[in-house]
Amino acid sequence: MNFKQALNYTNKFYKFLRKLHSSGTSLPGKYLRKFYPDFLIEAQNYITSYKFAITGTNGKTTTAGLLAQILKEAQKSVIHNELGANMPNGIATAVALGLYNNFKEYGEDTPVDNLVIESDEAYLRETFENITFDYLLVTNLFRDQLDRYGELDITKRKIQEGIRINPNLKIILNADDPGLYDIDKNIKNDMLLPRKKRKVIYFGFENVEFCDFEAKSNSPSEVIYCPVCKKPLKYSKRFYSQLGLWSCICRTKRPRPDVSADVKVFRNYSILNVKFEGKSIMYKLNLSGLYNAYNALGAITCAYAAQIDRKIIARALDNYKPVFGRAQKEIIKNKNVALYLIKNPTGASEVLRGMKNIKNTKLMIAINDKYADGRDVSWLWDADFEVLEDFDNKIYLSGTRADDMALRLKYAGVNTGLMVIDNNIKKAFEYALKSVEPNEKLIVLPTYTALLTLDKIIKNKA
């Protein structure tokens, strides 16, 4: 099998799986890598410009999607694992399909300008063993799927192992997350790397203003001690979880961002005033939540590194359509539905913050405990479901751990008479959708595999 044959077979296999109503995002890549082990190594020869990798606990998919949109708006051709399969097999599928479609449209051997890949933190090293990236952006580090990743120090070590493979890699870090400071510190202390200083670029917010909903964040802080001396951190401003303007009495403090911003956060959008190299420009982001404003700032920082014109960036942000389940809005049977993936206490708490005192809304929460979700659902007890204490409409609970979710809501003070429990996600969604009145909307909060189930259901109903 040669390279072109590998692309052709992968495309056929992917289409076959789609006919079987399978997502088909990882299996083609699994067999591709089995029969053509050096596929990704060879494939990168067809990428002529920047190769970006995005990792971190929350925001990988949206940050990568925003960056890919910006590059496309700049008339760049882009390969991007937009379906969210972020382990090596899924990445191989995305790269193979991207090259196949590019060759088909523009002629054989026609290269692609850019590669934008979101990578699972635990598989970053394996990904970097196969692709030499120009930039790595780390969004944040929160506690997530302890049964898969372990504690944050283990996750950081996995990221660091990936970084060490490529001494020319430029690192883009969220300055507001003290949990990422170790990455910069370890780069400087790593004797296996060349003596020349590795390029580290920081982004972060200086001021955050919440304009039409709850400003207080109850998301848990995952990092409370100084990364150097281990004494308690101090904050002049704390935005959510451990993100903010942090410092320590040992004089360790938040790095000064190369790309900084002030942001006004509204319920359905944000306005960012981004400052870089002495200039500032306003951007509007049509996504809810401060967490998405962080995603946008990370994508903007990558775009600045790629020397994309600011007007193009603004146009791309305005035109961006969210990936399924990431603040995505749908009209299904003439009813308004919004989907927000939840998978750990910090992300869930930030989504829930936007729901405080919300009216004319029914809610569905679908919690699964499959491998891709994480078997351990104890994180539900750390998420701020107390926000729903005064929720006065129906709450439909589904998934394999619907009963656990019901118990959590009971202890959060939610009226148990409002809860409707059905482990079958399809049935629960149909009940919830049917109950929505003309003046109401349905908000759905699923874990990852529940989201995949909902994707199939919605595609049949839309």
N, C-alpha and C positions, 0 to 999 in steps of 0.2 A: 504493500500500500504506500503510494507516495502522498505528498502533502495535499495536492488538489483532490485526490480521491478521498482523503480523510475528510476534507470539507464537504464533499458531496454526500458521503455516507452519513455524516453527522446531521446534515440538513434533512435527508430522507428519514432518518430515525426520529428526529425531532417532530417532523410533520406526522409521522405514523403515531407517535405518542399523543399528539394533539387530537387526532381523530378518535383516540380512545378516551378523550377527555382527561388525559393526564397533563399535569403542568409541564412535564418534559424538560425541566431546567437543569437537572444534574445527571440523570442516567446517560444521555448521549455523551456527555463529557467523561463519564466514568469509563465507558468502553473506548472512547477516543484515546484517552490517556493510557489505557491498557495495551492497545494495539499500536499506538504511536506515542511512546513515552516522552519524546522530546517535542511534542506538538507546540506547547506554549513557548518553549525556548526559540523554536524556529518562527513561530507566528509573529513574535515581536519585531522581526526584521521588516515586517510590512507596516509598522507604525513609524511615521517619519518625524513626528514632532513630540510634544510632551506626553508622558505617561504618568497619570495621577492614580495613587492608591488612597482610599479613604477607610479608616478604621476607627474603633472606639465603641463605647457601649450603646449610646443613643445617637440617632441622627445620621447614621451612615447612608441609608437609602435616600433620604431627602437631600442631604448635602451633595451626594454624587449626582442625583437627578438634576439639581439646580445647576451644578457645574456643567453637566452634559448639555443642558438647555442653553447655557451661556455660549458654549463653544459652537453649538449648532447655529445659534443666532449670529455668530461671527463668521458664518459660512465655512466652518471647519467640519470635516467628516469625523465622526466619533463612533468608537465601539464602546459600549457601556452595558454592564450586566443589570439592566433596568428592571428585570424581574426579581431582583433581590437575592438570587442564588449566589452566596458570597464565599462558599468554600471552593477549593481548587477544581472540583469536577464541574460545578456550576459555572465557574469562571471560564473553564475550557469550552463549555457549550456556548456561552455568550460570545467568546472570541471567534470560535469556528463559524457560528451563524453570521456574525458581523462581517467577517472576511468573505464568506460565501456570497452574501448579498451585495457587498461592495464590488466584488469581481463580476458578478452577474450584471450589475447596473453600469459599471464604468469600464469593464474589460479586465481580462485576466492579468494578475500581478499589479493591478492598480492599488497603490498603498493607501492607508488611512492616516489622517492627520494626527488624531489624538486617541488615547485610551483612558477611560475613566472607570476604575474598578473599585467597588466597595468590597472589603475583605473582612471576614470573620477574624476577630483578634487572635483566636487560638490557632488559626491556620495561616497567619501572616508569614511566618518563616517559610512554609512550604510554597506559598504563592511567590515570595521573593526569590526562592531558589530557581524559579522558572521564568520570571519576568524581572528585568532590570528597570525599575521605575525611576522617574526623575524627582517626583515629589510624593511624600507621604503626609497626609493630614490626619491628625488624631483629634477627634471631636471632644471626647470627655471619657472619664472612667467612673462608672457607677457599679454598685453591686448588682450582679445579674447572673442568674442560673448558676448558683454556687455548686450544684452537682456536676456541672460541665466545666466551669472555668476556675472554681476555687476562689480564694480571696483576691483582692485587687493587686497585691504584690505579684501573684502568679501571672495575672493578665499582663501587667507591666513587663514582667520578665519575658513573656512570649513576644510582645511587641519589640522589646529590645533585641531579642535574638534575630528577628526579621531585619531590623535596622543594621545590625552588624554585618550582614551579608553584603550590603551595598554601601561602600565607603563614600560614594559620591552622591548619595541620596540627600535631598534637601527636605528638612522636616518642618511641618507647619503645625503649631500647637496652640491650644486654647489657653491663653495666659491666665484666665480667670479660674482655672481648675488647678488647685495646688497638687492634686494627684498626678499631674503631668510633669511637674517640676523635676521629678526623679529622672524622667527620660532625658531631659536636657543635661542634668547633672551627670548621669551615667555615660552619656555620649562623651562629655569632656574628660571623664575619668577612665574611659575604656582604652587600655593600652594596646589593644589589638587593632584599633583604628589608626589611620595615618595621623601624623602630628599636626597637619594643617587643620584649622578650625572648621568643623562641620557647620554648614549653614542651617541655622534655626530661625524660623519666622514665627512671630507671635501675632495672634489677633485677640481682641477682647472688647468688652463694653466698659465705658466710663460712667455712663448714666443710663438708668432704666426708669421709665415712667409708665405706669399702668393707667390707662385713660378711661375705661368704661367697664372694668370688672375688678375682682378681688386682687389687691396688690400683695397681700401677705402670702408667703409660701410656707407650707408645712411639709415639703418634701424632705426626707431625711438626709443629713450630711454624712457622706461616706468617708470623708477625710477631715478629721478635726485636729490633727496634730501636725506640727511643722515637719516637712520632709527632711530637714537637716538635723535639728536638735531634739525633735519629738515632743516639744512643749506645745501647749494648746495654741492654736491659731487665733488671731484677732482679725476682725473685719471692720473696715470703715463703711463698706456697703456689701450686703449679701443679697444676691439676686435670686438664686434658688439652689437647694442642696448645698454643696460646698463651693459653688461658683460665685465669685465676687472679687472685691478688692481686698486681698488678704495680706497679712504680714505676720511677723513673729518678733519677739523681743531679741532674738539672736541676729536680727537685721536681715534675715532672709525675707524676701517679699515678692509679691507678684511681679513678674517681668514686665517691663514697659512694652505695650503692644506696638508692632510695626504698622498694623492696620487696626485702628481703634474706631469706636462708634458710640453715638448716643442713640437711644431707640425709644420711641413711643409705641407702646403695645396696646392695641385695641382688641376687641373680642374676636374680630374676623380678619384682621390685617395688622401690619406693623409698618412704621415709618422709620427708616434707618438713616442717620446722618453719618456717613463713613468718611474718615480722615486718613489720608495716605500721602506721604511725601509733600506735606504742606498744603494739600488741596483737600477739599471736602465736597461731597456730592450726596444728594438725597435719593434714596431708593425706597420704593413701595413694594412690600411683600404681601401677596394676597393669601397668606396662611396664618392661622391662629397660633398664639402662644409664643412666649419668650424663647422656648426651646427651638422653635422654627426660625426665630430671628438669629439665634446662634448658628443654626445650619446655614442660613443665608450669608452670614458674615464669613464663615469658613469658606463657602463657595466663592464669594467675592474675592477673598484673599488669594485663592488659587487662580482666579481669573486675572488678578493684578500680576501675579507671577508669570502668567502666560501672555501678559501685555495686551489684554483685550480692552478695547475702548470702553470708557465708562458709560457712554450712551447705549452701547450694545448690551452691556450688563443690565442696565435699567430696563431696557425693552424685554430682555429675556426673563427677568424676574417678574415683570408684569404679565408675561404670557405663560408662565409656568403652570402646568397642570399637575397636581400631586399624584404620586404613585398610589395605586390601590391601597386603601386602608390607612394612609398617612394624611389625615385631615382631608380625606376625599369626600366630596359631596355628590350625591346621585339623586336623580328623579326616578322613582320606581313606582309604576302604577299611579302616576300623578301625586306621589307623596315624597316629601323631602327626607332624605336619609343621609346621615354623615357617619363616617367610620374613622375611628382612631385606634390604632394598634396600641395595646398596653402589654408590657412584658417584664417590668421591674418596678420597684417602689417609687423611684424618682420620676421615671417617665409617666407612670400612672398618676402620680400626685399632681404633676404639671397639667396633664389633660383634665383631671378633675377640678383643678383650680378654676378653669374657665367655665365650669358648670355650676358654680355656686350661685344660688338664687335664680337659676335659669327657669324660665316659664314656658308653658305650651310645648312641653317636651316629654316624650316617652323614652325610656332607656332600656337597652338590652346589653347584658354583659355575658360574654361567652368565654369561659375559662377551661382550657385543655391542659393536660399534663403529659403530652407526648414528648419524645426526645427533643424535637426542635423548639418546644416551649420551655423545657426544663421540667424535670419530674417533681422538683420541690416547689410547691406553691405557697410556702410560708411567707413569701414576700407580700402576699395580700394583706398581712397584718401590719406591715410597715407603710403601706400606701395610705394616703389621706382620704379614705372613704367617708370619714366624718363630714366631709363637704356635703354629702347627700342626706344628712340628718333631717333636713327640712324639706326634702324632695317630696312633692305631693301628687305624683302621678305613678302609673304602673312601671314596674321594673321587671323585665323578663330575664331570667337567669338560665343559662344553658351551658353545654359542654360537659366533659367528663368530671369536672370539679364544681358543678353548679351548686351542690349542697354546701361545699366549703365556702363558696362566695355568699350564699344566703346567710350562713353563720357569721361571716365577717360583717355583713351589712347589719345584722341584728345587733351585734356588739357596737357598731358605729351609731346606733340609735335610729336606724331606718325603720319605718313602720312595716312590720312583717306582713300586714294585710295587703300591702301594695305589691308584694313579690309573687311572681308566677314562675314556677320551676318546671323546666322540661329539658332533660339532658340531650334530646335530639335537636341539633342546631337548626336544621331545616324547618322543623315544626315550630320551634320557638320563634324563629324569624318571621314565619308566615303569620303566627298569632300576633306578634308585635306590629308587623306592617299593617295587618287588617285593622288593628285597634286605633291607628293614627287618624285623628280627625282632620278635616280640611285646614284648620288653623294651627295644627301641630306639626312637629317634626320628630323623627326617630334618630336618636344617637346610639351607635353601636360601639361597644368597647370589647374587642376580641383579642385573645392571645394569637400567636402566629399561625398555628395549624387551624384554629377556629376561623381565622381570617381567610385562609385558603379555601375552606369549606364554603364560607360566605361568598367568596369570589365566584365559585361555580354556580351557587344558587342565584346570585344577582344577575349573572350573565344570561341565565335562562329566563329571567323575569323582566329585564330592562327593555 
